[in-house]
Amino acid sequence: MKYYCPECNAEYTVNNDRGISFCSTFDEFGSVCNVDLVEIPDYETPEQYEKRTGKPVDDDMAVFYRINFGAEGIGNWIAGSYWAAKTNEAKFIVIADPPVPPPYEWEPEVSE
């Protein structure tokens, strides 16, 4: 499973059977963050990614996206670059890890 530290944005891939639940990154003063880790979701919107990492989504980043078409106004997931998704005016853009498309009916969580 993948986790990140909300304090320093360090990312960890861990088998949580080992009991790892806090950030052990040292800062420039030799102190450990010691902040509880948060699980990285399998699917993130570009906004969620930017909020979590503090970095903008690069136009070359691989994403899955859907555009409006068909009777229901929803198409299948398309693999492509973030730039292609923006160019095609995608309804939903998703950064996926592992790199498999979300379920057909997936929609981003509404944050308050």
C-alpha positions as CSV (number, residue, x, y, z in Angstrom):
1,M,0.0,0.0,0.0
2,K,1.1,3.5,-0.6
3,Y,1.0,6.2,2.0
4,Y,2.1,9.9,2.3
5,C,3.0,12.2,5.1
6,P,0.7,15.3,5.2
7,E,3.5,17.3,6.9
8,C,6.5,16.8,4.5
9,N,4.8,15.0,1.5
10,A,7.2,12.0,1.7
11,E,5.7,8.9,0.1
12,Y,6.0,5.4,1.4
13,T,5.2,2.0,-0.1
14,V,4.8,-0.4,2.8
15,N,3.4,-3.7,3.8
16,N,1.4,-2.4,6.8
17,D,1.7,-5.8,8.5
18,R,5.0,-4.4,9.7
19,G,3.1,-1.8,11.7
20,I,4.5,1.3,10.0
21,S,2.0,4.1,10.6
22,F,4.1,7.3,11.0
23,C,6.5,9.4,8.9
24,S,10.2,8.8,9.8
25,T,11.6,11.5,7.5
26,F,14.4,13.6,9.0
27,D,14.4,17.3,8.5
28,E,17.4,19.5,8.2
29,F,17.7,19.7,12.0
30,G,17.7,15.9,12.4
31,S,14.1,15.8,13.8
32,V,11.7,13.1,12.6
33,C,8.2,14.2,11.3
34,N,6.5,11.5,13.4
35,V,3.2,12.4,11.8
36,D,0.6,9.7,11.1
37,L,0.7,8.5,7.5
38,V,-2.4,8.8,5.2
39,E,-3.2,6.2,2.5
40,I,-2.8,7.4,-1.0
41,P,-6.0,6.7,-2.9
42,D,-5.9,4.6,-6.1
43,Y,-7.7,7.3,-8.0
44,E,-7.1,11.1,-7.6
45,T,-8.4,14.1,-9.5
46,P,-5.7,16.6,-10.6
47,E,-6.9,18.9,-7.8
48,Q,-6.5,16.2,-5.2
49,Y,-3.1,15.3,-6.5
50,E,-1.9,19.0,-6.4
51,K,-3.3,19.4,-2.9
52,R,-1.6,16.2,-1.6
53,T,1.8,16.8,-3.3
54,G,2.0,20.5,-3.5
55,K,3.1,20.1,-7.2
56,P,1.0,20.9,-10.3
57,V,0.1,18.1,-12.7
58,D,2.5,18.0,-15.6
59,D,1.0,18.0,-19.1
60,D,2.9,14.8,-19.9
61,M,1.5,12.9,-16.8
62,A,-0.4,9.8,-17.7
63,V,-4.1,9.9,-16.8
64,F,-7.4,8.3,-17.6
65,Y,-10.3,10.5,-18.7
66,R,-13.9,10.5,-19.9
67,I,-15.5,12.9,-22.3
68,N,-19.2,13.4,-22.8
69,F,-20.6,11.3,-25.6
70,G,-23.3,8.7,-26.1
71,A,-26.9,8.6,-25.0
72,E,-26.1,8.8,-21.3
73,G,-23.4,11.5,-21.8
74,I,-20.7,9.3,-20.4
75,G,-18.0,7.5,-22.4
76,N,-15.5,4.8,-21.5
77,W,-12.2,5.7,-19.8
78,I,-9.5,6.8,-22.2
79,A,-5.8,6.5,-21.4
80,G,-3.7,9.6,-22.4
81,S,-1.8,12.5,-21.2
82,Y,-3.1,15.3,-18.9
83,W,-2.7,17.7,-21.9
84,A,-4.9,15.4,-24.1
85,A,-7.5,15.2,-21.4
86,K,-7.6,19.0,-21.1
87,T,-7.6,19.5,-24.9
88,N,-10.6,17.1,-25.2
89,E,-12.5,18.9,-22.4
90,A,-12.8,15.7,-20.4
91,K,-15.6,15.4,-17.9
92,F,-13.5,13.5,-15.5
93,I,-9.7,13.3,-15.3
94,V,-8.1,10.7,-13.0
95,I,-4.5,10.0,-11.9
96,A,-4.5,6.2,-11.2
97,D,-2.0,4.2,-9.3
98,P,-1.8,1.3,-10.1
99,P,-2.2,2.4,-13.8
100,V,-5.6,0.8,-14.5
101,P,-8.7,2.6,-15.3
102,P,-11.3,3.2,-12.5
103,P,-14.6,1.3,-12.6
104,Y,-17.0,2.6,-15.2
105,E,-19.2,4.3,-12.7
106,W,-16.5,5.9,-10.7
107,E,-16.8,9.6,-9.8
108,P,-14.6,11.7,-7.6
109,E,-15.5,12.2,-4.0
110,V,-16.9,15.6,-3.2
111,S,-14.7,17.4,-0.7
112,E,-16.2,19.9,1.6
